[in-house]
Amino acid sequence: MSTLIIGLSISMLLFLLAAGLTLIFGMLGVINFAHGALYMLGAYLAFQAHATFGSFWPALIVSPLCLAAAGLAIERLTLRPLYPRTHEFQLLATFGLILVIEEVVRVVWGLDYRHLTPPPGLTGSVALFGSDIARYRLFVIGFGAAVIAALFFGIERTKLGLVLRAASVNPTMAATLGIDVNLVRSLVFALGAGLAGIGGTIAGPLLPIQLSMGFTIILDCFIVVVIGGLGNIKGAVFGALLIGMTRAFGQLYAPEWIDIATYVVLLAVLLVRPQGLFAAKERLA
Amino acid sequence: MIARETLAALTLGAVALSVRLLWPDDGTLYFAMLVMIWSIFALGYDISFGLTGLLSFGHAAFFGMGAYAAAWTMQRGGAGFGTGLAAAMLMGAVLALAFAALATRVSGLFFALMTLMLGELVSLIMTTRLRGLSGGVDGLPGVPRPDWFGVDFFENRHFYWVVLALFLLTLLACGLLRRSPLGQALLAVRQNPVRAGQLGLDVALHRLIAVTVSGAFSGLAGALLAGLMMYAGPQTLGWRISGDVVIMAVLGGSGTLIGPVLGVVLVEALREWLSLYTQHTYGLIGLIIILCTLYLPRGIAGLWKARA
C-alpha cells in the first residue's frame, strides 16, 4: 500500500512537469530542454521563500508565480524569434538556458544541498490500510490531482481553453479569427513554467534540492511524454502513472535495475508505436 | 565554393602546424591538441547532423565508448596504440549503427530525444552495472600513448604529431566525403527525404551509413582524448558532452567543412579565456549560445560566406 502511495506521489510530480512540457510542445512546437532547470529553479525559489516567510504555503504561491514570470520573459526574449527556424535552434536555445539557469542558481545558492520541511500538520505519518503513510505524500497526491482537474477543466471547458486549443491546432486560422497567437504562446509557456514551479516546490520536502535534480527528472519526463505521445495531455497522465509506478515498485523489488527498466519500457513503446501510445487521432493539447 | 573550402582547410592545417613549430610550450600544445581532438569529434558529428540532417543528442556514447575501447585493448589486451584507435573506431561505428537502427524509426525531434535517451542508457549501464569494466566513477587511469620508432610520445611535443596527422586525415576524409557521390546522396536525404527516396536512394540505408561513419570518427576522437589525458572515464559518456558537440557544430556553422572546427576553437577558447576572469564560464557560454542561435543562425562559417 505504501508503495502504491509513493508511486502515486512520484507520478503526480512527473505529471506536473510532463504536462508543462507537453503543453509547450503542443502549442509552441518546442521541446523545452530547460524544463528540468526551471523545476530546479522552482525548488530553490521555494526554499528561499520558505526561509523568508517562515512557512511552506507562501512558497507554494511565490515560486510558481516567479517561474511564470520568468517563463514569460524567456518566451519573449529567446523563443519567439526562433519559431520560423528549424527545431534544432529551439533545442539549442533551451539548452543554453539550462547553462544560464544552473549558473544563476550556483551563484545565488551555492553548491550545498538544501532541504524543505513539510508544513506543520503534514509531517509524520498516518496509519492507513495497515501501513504507515507519510502525510506529506498524501498531500502531494491530493494537490496534484487538484491541479490535473483544474488543468483539464481549464482546457476542455473554458473559453480560454478553447482559444488555446484553436491556436494549437491551426495557428494561422486562429490568428485570422482575431486570436493573438503570440500572446497565447507566451501564456502557455508561462503556464508550463509555473507548473514546473509548483513541481519544484512540492518536490522540495520529498527530495534534496540540488543542481542535478533538474536533469534527473527531465529524462523521466521525456520518457513520460514520449510514451504518452508528445503534445497529448491525457497520454501524459498515463505515462506519468506508468513511470511513477515502475519507479516505486522497482525500488521495492529490484532497486538496482529501475533506471534501466524505465528505459527499456520506453524503447519498447517507441519501437512498437513511434508516435506514442495515445497519439492516434487525438488532438494536440 | 570548392576552392574556398580547400583554402580554408589548408589554412587550418597551416595554423595547426605553425602552433607546433612556433609555440612549442606544453600548455599551448595541450590546448591545441584538445582543439584538434574535439574537432575530429565535431567533424564526425556533422556527418550525421550537418550533412544528413539527423540531430543526435547521443554522440557522447560513441565518444566515451571509443575512449573505453582504446583503454581496454591497450591496457588489458596489451595491444599497441594503432590497434587501440582501430578498436575505438569500430566500437563507435557499431554502437552508432545500433543507435541509428533504433532511432531512425522515429523522425525529427523524436530522433534527438531517442538518441539522448539511448546515450543516457549507455552511460547508466557503464557507470552502474559494468563498474568492473568502466572503473566506476574513478574511470581507467593510465591509458598509454604510442611507442613507435623509439620516440617518447609521452612528451606532448611528440604526441602532437600524432594528433595533428589524424586531425588532418579526418579533415581530408570529411572534405572528400562531402564531395563524393555518397556525400551528395546524404545531402539529398537531408534536404528532401521524400524526393531522395523517389529518385531511388535508399533513405533509411543512407541514414544508417551517415550515423555509423559519424560514430567511427567520434570513437577515434574519444580514443585520442583518452591518449591525451592518459585517462578514460565515465564523464565522457555524459549528456553534457553530447550537448557540447552539438553546440560546437552549430555555433561554428553546421553543414560546412570547417564550421565545426571553428566552433570548437570558439568554445574551447572562450572556456579557456573566460575562466581566467570569472568562475561563471558555463553560464556565460550558455548566454553566448542563446545569442548565437538568435543572431548567428548559420554560425561563424555562415558569417564569412554571407560577406563573400
Contacts between the chains, C-beta under 8 A, distances in Angstrom:
chain1	res1	chain2	res2	distance
A	31	B	109	5.5
A	31	B	112	7.6
A	31	B	113	7.0
A	78	B	290	5.5
A	78	B	293	8.0
A	78	B	294	6.9
A	81	B	294	5.6
A	82	B	293	6.7
A	82	B	294	7.1
A	85	B	297	6.5
A	87	B	55	7.4
A	87	B	108	6.6
A	87	B	109	5.3
A	87	B	112	7.9
A	88	B	49	7.8
A	88	B	55	5.0
A	88	B	112	7.9
A	88	B	246	7.8
A	88	B	250	6.8
A	89	B	250	7.9
A	89	B	293	4.8
A	89	B	297	6.9
A	91	B	55	7.2
A	91	B	109	7.6
A	91	B	112	6.4
A	92	B	246	6.9
A	92	B	247	6.8
A	92	B	250	5.8
A	92	B	289	6.2
A	92	B	293	4.8
A	93	B	289	7.5
A	93	B	290	5.4
A	93	B	293	4.7
A	93	B	294	7.4
A	95	B	243	5.6
A	95	B	246	7.5
A	95	B	247	7.2
A	95	B	286	7.9
A	95	B	289	6.8
A	96	B	285	8.0
A	96	B	286	4.4
A	96	B	287	6.9
A	96	B	288	7.8
A	96	B	289	3.5
A	96	B	290	4.0
A	96	B	293	7.0
A	97	B	286	6.8
A	97	B	290	6.7
A	98	B	286	6.9
A	99	B	282	5.0
A	99	B	283	5.8
A	99	B	285	6.1
A	99	B	286	2.7
A	99	B	287	7.9
A	99	B	289	7.1
A	100	B	283	5.2
A	100	B	286	4.1
A	100	B	287	5.6
A	100	B	290	7.2
A	102	B	282	6.8
A	102	B	283	7.1
A	102	B	286	7.9
A	103	B	280	5.3
A	103	B	282	5.6
A	103	B	283	2.4
A	103	B	284	7.6
A	103	B	286	6.7
A	104	B	283	6.8
A	106	B	280	7.9
A	106	B	283	7.7
A	107	B	280	6.7
A	107	B	283	7.7
A	215	B	239	7.2
A	219	B	116	7.9
A	219	B	117	6.8
A	219	B	120	6.0
A	222	B	113	5.6
A	222	B	116	7.3
A	222	B	117	6.6
A	223	B	117	7.0
A	226	B	110	7.1
A	226	B	113	6.1
A	230	B	109	7.8
A	230	B	110	7.6
A	256	B	128	7.4
A	256	B	129	7.9
A	259	B	124	5.4
A	259	B	128	7.1
A	260	B	121	7.0
A	260	B	124	6.3
A	260	B	125	6.7
A	260	B	128	8.0
A	260	B	129	7.3
A	263	B	117	6.3
A	263	B	120	7.5
A	263	B	121	4.6
A	263	B	124	7.4
A	266	B	117	6.4
A	267	B	102	6.9
A	267	B	118	7.9
A	270	B	102	7.8
A	270	B	105	7.2
A	270	B	106	6.3
A	270	B	110	7.8
A	270	B	114	6.4
A	271	B	102	7.1
A	271	B	105	6.6
A	274	B	105	5.5
A	274	B	106	4.3
A	274	B	110	6.7
